[in-house]
């Protein structure tokens, strides 16, 4: 019975691959400048969790850019020594 219970239990984390997408979208839009040709990240498809813990998450997927192109993306977040959440994507 114990194994049946543990198999059905799903751990929920404060940050996961789905919840980070809105932060990435907002960050890339804020960094856009009308004088350059950078595109913002508007969506991430095929999201995959590489690693997740209470203090960090690493993800990958396919980013849909505001110019219509798609690109592979690795993104995530971690809590630094001061307790701040650091978001990253490449």
C-alpha positions in Angstrom: 0.0 0.0 0.0 2.9 2.4 0.8 4.3 2.0 -2.7 0.9 2.8 -4.2 0.6 6.0 -2.3 4.1 7.2 -3.2 3.6 6.5 -6.8 0.6 8.8 -6.9 2.1 11.6 -5.0 3.4 14.5 -7.1 5.8 17.0 -5.6 4.8 20.7 -6.4 7.6 23.3 -6.6 7.3 27.0 -6.3 9.0 27.4 -9.7 8.8 24.9 -12.6 9.3 25.0 -16.4 5.8 26.2 -17.0 5.7 29.0 -14.4 9.0 30.5 -15.6 7.8 31.2 -19.2 5.8 34.3 -18.2 8.9 35.7 -16.4 11.1 35.0 -19.5 8.5 36.6 -21.8 8.3 39.8 -19.6 12.1 40.0 -19.2 12.8 39.7 -22.9 10.1 42.2 -23.8 11.5 44.7 -21.3 15.0 44.3 -22.8 13.8 44.9 -26.4 14.9 48.2 -27.8 13.4 49.7 -30.9 16.8 50.6 -32.2 18.1 47.0 -32.3 16.8 43.9 -34.0 16.5 41.7 -31.0 13.3 39.6 -30.7 11.5 38.7 -27.5 10.6 35.2 -26.5 6.8 34.8 -26.7 6.3 31.2 -26.0 8.2 28.0 -25.1 7.0 24.8 -26.7 8.0 21.2 -25.9 9.0 22.2 -22.3 11.2 19.6 -20.6 12.4 19.6 -17.0 16.0 18.6 -16.9 16.5 19.0 -13.1 14.3 20.4 -10.4 14.7 21.0 -6.6 13.4 23.4 -4.0 16.1 26.0 -4.8 16.6 25.5 -8.6 15.1 24.3 -11.9 16.7 23.7 -15.3 14.5 23.4 -18.4 14.8 23.2 -22.1 12.4 23.6 -25.0 11.7 25.4 -28.3 11.3 29.2 -28.0 8.9 31.0 -30.3 10.4 34.5 -31.0 8.4 37.6 -31.7 9.8 37.7 -35.2 8.2 34.3 -35.9 11.4 32.2 -35.8 11.9 29.3 -33.4 15.1 28.5 -31.5 16.3 25.9 -28.9 16.3 27.4 -25.4 17.7 26.3 -22.1 16.2 28.3 -19.2 15.8 28.1 -15.5 16.1 29.7 -12.1 17.9 29.3 -8.9 18.1 31.0 -5.5 21.4 32.8 -4.8 23.3 33.2 -1.6 21.2 36.3 -0.7 17.9 34.4 -1.2 17.1 36.2 -4.5 15.6 34.2 -7.4 17.9 34.5 -10.4 16.3 33.8 -13.8 18.4 32.8 -16.8 17.9 31.7 -20.4 20.1 31.1 -23.4 
